[in-house]
């Protein structure tokens, strides 16, 4: 299930579509990633148009929104079209167990509290904004 949220810098929105999650197992530490498409159509239709956005936040799970991990600050290039990006956190074995316990057969909901900061600030724009999104992963995964 895709999830959409947006960072609203007044008249300039940055759309974030969370399309999937992935897990890359490691030794005691595991890479957990949200595959996203990020778009800022206000940048225009020029193929060379781009902006820079720093995105950071917190990932919570379950009905009580227990904090799972911190999404470290990541600088992303934003484009006027939907460009693929990956938001990645490292999880321990205990954090993976918390996901399993929190999800069960019904799947698990990840709640993302995101803060975005435009690095190429234009006049009359809010430089930093926040957004929330909930992304559900089915129990069959």
KAWO-V713504 format. One line per field, one symbol per residue. phi: phi as a letter, one per 20 degrees, with the letter a starting at -180 (. if undefined). psi: psi as a letter, one per 40 degrees, with the letter a starting at -180 (. if undefined). burial: + if it has 9 or more other C-alpha atoms within 8 Angstrom, else -. A space follows every 10 residues. Layout:
phi = ???
psi = ???
burial = ???
This chain:
phi = .fccbbedel edddecdeea cbcdfcemcc edcdecdcbc fffodffefb bdcecbrcdc cmfelffead efgcededcf dfdfbcdccd cegfffffff ffemfencdd ddddcdcfed fegmdffccc bcbdcddfff e
psi = hihhiihggb ehihhhhhdi iihhiagehi hhihhihhhg eeeaehdehi ihhhhiaihi iidefhhdih hihhhihiie ihhhihhhih iidddddddd dddaeeaihh hhhihihheg hiieihdhii iiihhhhiee .
burial = --+++++++- -+++++++++ +-------++ ++++++++++ +-+-----++ ++++++++++ ++-----+++ +----+-+++ -++-+-++++ +++-++-++- -+++--++++ +++++++++- ----+-++++ +++++++++- -
